[in-house]
Amino acid sequence: MMWFCSLSSGSSGNCIYVGSERANILVDAGISGKKIGASLKEIGISAKDIDCILVTHEHSDHIHGVGVMSRMFNVPIYANNNTWEAMQGEIGDIKEENIRVLKNDDPFSIGDIDIKAYSIPHDAADPVGYCFWSGGKKISIATDMGHVSENVLNNIKESDLVLLESNHDVEMLKAGPYPYTLKRRILSSTGHLSNDDAGETVAKLLNDKYMTVVLGHLSAHNNYPELAYATVMSILNEHDIKVDRDISIELAGRQNVSRFFEL
């Protein structure tokens, strides 16, 4: 059995919990240590029981609380070499034994959970998503991507649960208050996924296995939950994919704890 919960998902901070009977893992820690502790308490987990933090990339909304959590609770931090180099000056001093360098596509284990980091297309030093396996179940995390590459699809296929980015509505972004350079970055092939991208990706992922998709990293200015959900649902309907029959679609809040999933 594995557990999944989004503690926070969006440009104001990202932190995901993945756990099992023998492992408690955070993916990113982009919110304060205090908020992480309070959010974990909501789902019955103590911050002192966290076994490690896995970092996807060095942007501040993913690493803000990484150093604090490591120092407070003596937690190891896992990231690839390029990400370590990019974030080291931002997270403060870390004990040498808590600096763990992983290699993309090289599986490793924490407790009874097998893990693999895979490359994603985003404008960071060496950004990754993560896949987790335990007890015959698979969880994948796929956010902060400008497009869904074949490598991403190949890694997250056949998952029981996927956290998938549904960052923006394209027309809202184009008409919105962001400066042109930021709009261009978000819309680029190394920026962020739109609601339409998310819907088409879900349609490609679906096979005979019932799957739960959690839409995350929604923009505060260029999206809203009802629109993200409706857009994805519309695309799934075009492909004759039915919620409850074939798939479950959920939403990860920007600043609040999501539903707690048991797989």
N, C-alpha and C positions, 0 to 999 in steps of 0.2 A: 504493500500500500504506500502511496505517496500523497502528500498534501501540498496545496498551492494556495497562495493568497497574495494579492497585490496590496501592499501597504500604502503606496502612492505611485501615481503614474502620470507624468506630464512634464512640461518644461520647468515647473516649479520644484521638481524633485521626483526621482524614481527609486523605488525600493521594493523588491519582490521577495517573498518567502517561499522556499521549497523545502519540504521536510519529509521525514519517514520515522519509523520507530527508532532508528539508529543515527539519524542525521538531521541537523537543523542548519539550513543554508540561507544566506541572503545573496541575492543578485543585485548588485549596486547598493549604494547607501547615499542617495543624493538629497536626503533630508537630515535634519539635526538628530544627533544621538538621542536626545530627550524624546523627540517625536517617534523615532524608531522603537525605543523602549516602550512607550505608551501604546503604540500600534500593535506590537507583539503581544503585549499584555491582554489586549482586546481579544486575541485569538488563543489565549492560554499558553503562550510561549514566553519564557524568561529570556531577556537579552543575554544573560550570563551563560545560557545554554547554546548560543550560536556557535557553530563549529568553524565557520569560515565565511568570508565575503568574496564573491566572484565579481570582478569588474568587467563590464562590457567595453567601456572606453572612457577617456579622460575628461569629457565635458562635465562642467560643474554640477549639472542637475543629476549626475550619476555618481559623483565622488564626494560631495560636500561633507557627508558624515563618515566617510570611510576611515580616515585617520583617527577620529575621536572614538569610534566604535572599537577599533583595533587596540588603542591605548587603554580604554576603560575596561575592556573585557578580555584582553590578551588574545585577540582573534586574528588568525592568519588571513592574509589577503592574497588572492590569486588573480594574476593578470599576465598577459603575454609581455615579452620584453619591451616592445615598442610602447605599449601602454604604460608600463612601469616608468620608462624614461620620460614620457610626456606628463605623467601625473605626480611624479615624486616631489617636485617642488611645491605642489598644491596641497598635499595631505599631511605634511609635517613628518616628524621623525617616527619611524616604524622600527620595532625590534627586528634584528636581522633574521631571527628564526621565524618571524611572521611574514617575511617577504617570500612569496612562493611564485615562481615564474613558470607559467604553463606554456605549452606549444599548441597552436591551433591544429585541430584535427587529431590530436594525440590524447586518447581517452585516459581518464584517471578516476579515482573513486574517493568519495567521502562517506564513511560508514557503509551502509548498504545501497548507496546511490552511485551509479556509474554516470560520468559526466563527459561531455565533449564540447569544446569551444569551436565554432566555425566562423569563417570570415563573412562579414556583411558589408554592403556598399554604403558607407557613410563618411562624412568629411572629418575623420579623426585619424590618429596615428596608425592604428591597426585594430579597428573595431570588430567585435564578435557578438554573436548570439550564443545561446547555450541550449544543449539538449540533455535531458535527464532520464535515466532508466532505472526502474526498481520494481520488483514483483510483477513483471510482465507488463508494466505500464510505461508510457513515455510522455514527458512534458517538454515542450519547446518554448523558448523565448525568442521572439523575432520583432524587435522594435528598432527605431532609429535607422531607417534604411531609405535611400532615395528610390530604389526599385527592388523588385524581388528577382534576384538572379537565379539561374539554374542551380547554383551551389546552395542557395538558401532553400529553394524548394526541395532539393534532394535531401537536405538535412532535416527539415521539419515535417516531411511527409510521414504518414502512418503514426502521427502523434494522437494520443488520447485527449490532450489539452494543449492548445497553443495560445500564448499571449501574443497578439498580432497588432502592430501599429495601425491606427486609423486616425492619423494626425489632423487632417484638414479637409475642408470642402474647397475645391479649387476655385470656384467663383467667389466664395467668401474671402479667400486669401487674396485674390487679385483685386477685389474691390475694397479690401480692408486697410487699416492704418499703418501697416508695416512699410518701412522704406523699401524702395525697389531692390536694393542689393540683398536684403533679407528675404524678400519674396522669391527672388531668383535662386537664392541658396536652397530654400525649402523645396522649391519645385524641381531642383536639379536631380540628376541621377545619383547623387550622394547626399541628398537632403532627407526628406521625410515622406512617408506614404500617405496618399489621399484616401478618403473613404472609398472611392471607386477602385483604387488599387487594392484595398483590403478585400472588398467584395470579390473581385476577380481572382485574388489569391486563394480565398476560401473555396471558391468553386473549383479551382485546380487541385486543391488538396484533398477534397472529399473522395473517399473510396467506399468500400463496403463497411469500414469501421465507423461506428458512431463517434463523433468528435465534438468536443467543447471548444469553442473559440471565444477568447476574452479579448475584446477590443480595447486597446490601451493607447497611452501617450496622446490623448485628445488635446488639441489646442484650445486655450481659453478664449482666444480672439477670433479664430478662423473655423470654429466647429462648435457643436454642442451635442450631447449624448443622443438625443432623439434623432438628430439628423444623421449621425454616424450609423446608428442602428437601422434607420429606415433605408439609407442608401445601400448598405450591405444586404439587407433583406430583399430589396428590389432586384439586385443582381442575382441573388440566389434563386428567387422566383423565376427569373428568366431561364435559369438552368434547371428548373424543376427540382430544386433542392428545398426540402421542407423542414422547418424548425420543428423539433421534437421527434419527427420521424427519422431524420438523417443527421441532425446537428443541433447543438444548443449554442445560442449566441448570448454572451454576457458582456458587461461593461466594467472596466476598471476606472474607479474615480480618480480625479486628479489629486485630491488631498485627503482622501478617506479610504478606509480599509474596505476591500471588496468582499464579496462572498467567499467563504472558506470552502475550498473544494477538496473532497476526499476521493482518490482514485484507487 
